[in-house]
Amino acid sequence: MFKFVLFIIVILIASVSYIDAINVLMFAYVPPQYVTETIEYWADTLMLDGFIIGNICEWYQKEDYYSLRTDELVQFSTVCRENGIQYNFLKIALGYKEFPAWHDTVAIKRQCNNIIRILDWAKKVGFYGICFDTEPYTVPLWDKGSERFKYVDVSDIKRGFEIFSSKISEKLEREDLELLIIPEGNYFSLKKYGSKYQLWSDFISGFLENESIHTIIVGCEYTYKKIDYNSIKKYSKQLFEFQNDKIKYAYGAWPLGYYKAIKNPLSDKTIFLDSNLSQMNNSWLDKSPNYSSLHFQKQLDNFHDFSNEWIWIYSHGSAWWSLTDKKYKYIWKPENQFLLPNKEIKSYINVLRNFKKENG
């Protein structure tokens, strides 16, 4: 009888631990080969559960570009899995260049075929899921008042959403790939970004209404610098008004690297950054804290109540690492990747490690 009771207690403890476990992802433009060669840092020191990884392929690239990277990505995925990093997402940004207008159904179908080829490849090389970055960087994806949608009926736009979500959803299910979408456009549409995300909710609704999709992780950016519990609680209340049984929200943190006046170590000139986005490319050189490690600890602890399965960390530039060898191919913005991390980084690493030990 005693052994049976002990067995039940062990099972209950294990169940609670499983439920409370939080997966931490890092959004990074890190060379996969570098991760492969330094896996102990990512898996044992940072204790990450996965990456949202960029600079691999984009929606507009030809298949032969990303297929050239097959071997390195297979090795990356294999080494990650062997070391407990199981949840790697391939980022595809829809807002770069001139993504087809949604009412142009012929172009949307053609683009779906291109993305489906990327999904085939992503599964082949071992990614756990796909991340659609929906920020309208260079094209108004969701702004009904923009020039590209000026004389277009909303029903025609929604038809494009329907085609895209249907084709991509079915492919994701067949390949058993998880779907992550960033940022939380539904919330952004209510705030200062307004019309820039006006149609975003209609876009994601296409996925939510598709039976092929069982879960969507929505990565939140408005949480980047939210520290105070009451502020996070207020944000969450507004965010959850767009709740759906299929949605799991993942709150994002941005502890290291930020926009400010900086000195370029390569030219020794000071660059003053302001709200002009065209100037902010230089801010990748800045690896200093966005807020203190104590605030980072408080932020993660406060996230726990509202984002209790997924949390992600935005690495501005290469704030969490430094390349020491130029042998790696496809290095995104090398001028920042060879700079040393901030001297305070160890305190941020300790915060992340302790959080994972308690919640992962």
KEKE-447689 format. One record per residue (C-alpha): x, y, z. Coordinates in pm, whole numbers, padded with zeros to 5 digits, always signed. Layout:
residues N
XYZ...
***
This chain:
residues 360
+00000+00000+00000+00281+00238+00093+00458+00172-00239+00135+00240-00428+00080+00572-00248+00443+00668-00311+00398+00583-00678+00090+00808-00702+00277+01095-00531+00566+01063-00775+00324+01067-01070+00148+01377-00935+00476+01559-00881+00588+01469-01230+00256+01589-01372+00277+01921-01192+00636+01966-01309+00531+01895-01664+00244+02142-01654+00461+02414-01501+00746+02371-01748+00807+02680-01962+00987+02662-02294+01224+02951-02360+01307+03042-02718+01563+03293-02845+01504+03499-03157+01850+03517-03313+02038+03576-03636+02311+03343-03520+02501+03126-03771+02375+02769-03728+02732+02638-03766+02835+02850-03467+02556+02706-03252+02662+02356-03355+03020+02420-03245+02927+02596-02919+02622+02391-02823+02719+02374-02455+02668+02750-02423+02315+02744-02567+02199+02416-02412+02381+02400-02078+02466+02760-01994+02162+02946-02129+01940+02635-02101+01739+02733-02408+01462+02513-02544+01483+02644-02898+01556+02921-03145+01348+03142-03369+01621+03168-03627+01652+03417-03909+01883+03478-04203+01815+03132-04345+01565+03197-04621+01299+03447-04723+00972+03408-04912+01119+03568-05225+01436+03357-05253+01487+03082-05507+01490+02724-05386+01854+02669-05476+01957+02940-05226+01828+02774-04912+01884+02419-05038+02256+02496-05041+02232+02512-04662+02080+02167-04615+02385+01996-04464+02459+02269-04210+02094+02284-04100+02064+01907-04064+02373+01911-03845+02238+02209-03648+01904+02037-03584+02066+01706-03492+02311+01857-03244+02038+02074-03092+01806+01778-03036+02085+01569-02888+02141+01845-02634+01777+01908-02542+01707+02204-02773+01396+02065-02939+01190+02361-03055+01363+02540-03341+01148+02763-03563+01242+02887-03908+01148+03255-03945+00989+03375-04269+00919+03750-04281+00619+03837-04498+00678+04211-04469+01002+04237-04666+01012+04347-05028+00679+04348-05213+00480+04053-05084+00183+04001-05324-00134+04196-05249-00389+03966-05085-00661+04030-05343-00429+03913-05621-00528+03548-05579-00316+03426-05870-00001+03574-05713-00102+03449-05367-00143+03092-05495+00195+03113-05665+00354+03241-05346+00188+02965-05144+00365+02712-05366+00698+02883-05294+00637+02878-04919+00525+02515-04934+00862+02429-05089+01028+02605-04796+00814+02403-04554+00919+02082-04726+01280+02182-04681+01229+02297-04321+01091+01956-04227+01372+01782-04414+01644+01966-04222+01475+01917-03885+01290+02234-03783+01014+02195-03526+00803+02475-03667+00764+02784-03883+00752+03143-03763+00570+03395-03982+00696+03742-03899+00401+03964-03993+00553+04305-03921+00496+04529-04228+00860+04631-04272+00858+04753-04632+00505+04682-04753+00159+04761-04600+00041+04404-04545-00257+04484-04323-00342+04851-04385-00680+04872-04561-00624+05244-04617-00296+05195-04805-00256+05264-05175-00242+04896-05268-00589+04834-05119-00740+05170-05211-01014+05044-05443-01030+04685-05318-01325+04530-05142-01243+04374-04803-01410+04050-04913-01149+04014-05189-00868+04063-04937-01020+03804-04707-01038+03564-04998-00660+03592-05030-00623+03526-04657-00845+03220-04694-00640+03078-04981-00312+03137-04798-00425+02995-04463-00589+02692-04623-00291+02587-04832-00032+02658-04564-00239+02500-04284-00280+02174-04473+00093+02161-04543+00182+02232-04180-00041+01947-04069+00102+01702-04324+00458+01786-04222+00372+01805-03850+00516+02156-03818+00415+02397-03541+00300+02749-03633+00433+03059-03458+00321+03408-03564+00477+03736-03448+00384+03999-03336+00042+04019-03169-00117+04222-03447-00461+04212-03287-00326+04412-02993-00117+04642-03211-00427+04735-03411-00578+04878-03091-00270+05082-03005-00046+05339-03170+00015+05121-03475-00356+05131-03559-00420+05092-03930-00086+04920-03992-00242+04607-03841-00607+04672-03930-00651+04348-04127-00421+04129-03917-00703+03971-03716-00873+03862-04039-00545+03707-04152-00495+03496-03840-00866+03406-03829-00813+03211-04149-00573+02984-03963-00790+02963-03650-01092+02855-03853-00899+02586-04039-00942+02237-03894-00586+02147-03995-00445+02390-03736-00468+02273-03377-00247+02535-03210-00099+02872-03297+00168+03031-03083+00147+03411-03101+00475+03577-03005+00416+03907-02828+00641+04211-02874+00452+04470-02669+00589+04292-02362+00953+04361-02454+01007+04617-02178+00713+04541-01950+00845+04468-01602+00578+04564-01351+00322+04295-01267+00021+04526-01283+00130+04658-01623+00165+04303-01756-00171+04211-01605-00343+04509-01770-00185+04425-02104-00288+04061-02070-00649+04151-01999-00668+04350-02323-00476+04088-02520-00695+03801-02405-01004+03971-02543-00887+03816-02867-00858+03477-02703-00919+03155-02889-00879+02796-02772-00616+02742-03041-00397+03039-02940-00107+03014-02697+00058+03347-02627+00436+03369-02584+00554+03688-02415+00878+03838-02545+01162+03995-02344+01433+04232-02475+01697+04254-02201+02015+04328-02401+02089+04574-02682+01885+04887-02756+01857+05207-02960+02054+05505-02831+02359+05721-02906+02650+05489-02968+03014+05498-03073+03095+05282-03371+03409+05091-03263+03505+05039-03626+03513+05411-03716+03537+05566-03366+03251+05800-03459+02949+05863-03238+02613+05796-03400+02306+05955-03245+01997+05747-03301+01648+05888-03286+01304+05786-03412+01429+05783-03771+01417+05413-03855+01669+05451-04137+01934+05539-03878+01862+05250-03649+02053+04994-03854+02362+05114-03669+02214+05022-03332+02309+04657-03386+02650+04759-03256+02497+04830-02916+02501+04527-02686+02443+04713-02359+02153+04637-02122+01806+04750-02214+01718+04719-01845+01891+04571-01542+01932+04199-01477+01718+04242-01164+01441+04382-01382+01495+04093-01623+01445+03849-01336+01132+04031-01224+01001+04037-01582+01040+03662-01633+00880+03586-01297+00584+03812-01379+00546+03661-01726+00496+03323-01561+00133+03386-01466+00024+03486-01815+00263+03314-02054+00308+02985-01876+00412+02758-02163+00624+02970-02398+00849+03273-02345+01089+03416-02599+01390+03644-02583+01467+03892-02856+01842+03919-02911+01901+04260-03063+02185+04194-03303+02423+03948-03140+02378+04077-02785+02413+03726-02638+02717+03604-02830+03032+03700-03017+03186+03523-03315+03557+03451-03289+03617+03301-03631+03533+03436-03978+03500+03088-04125+03121+03086-04094+02913+03148-04405+02607+03373-04436+02689+03595-04137+02417+03853-04089+02565+04197-04008+02920+04076-03926+03014+04420-03792+02818+04343-03475+02866+03968-03453+03240+04000-03385+03195+04251-03103+03217+04120-02747+02896+04101-02543+02837+04354-02269+03047+04297-01956+02729+04253-01750+02602+03961-01959+02689+03702-01694+02425+03841-01460+02162+03805-01735+02279+03451-01803+02239+03367-01434+01886+03509-01433+01790+03295-01730+01953+02982-01584+01779+03023-01249+01445+03083-01418+01484+02767-01626+01591+02562-01325+01275+02669-01143+01037+02642-01439+01178+02405-01694
***
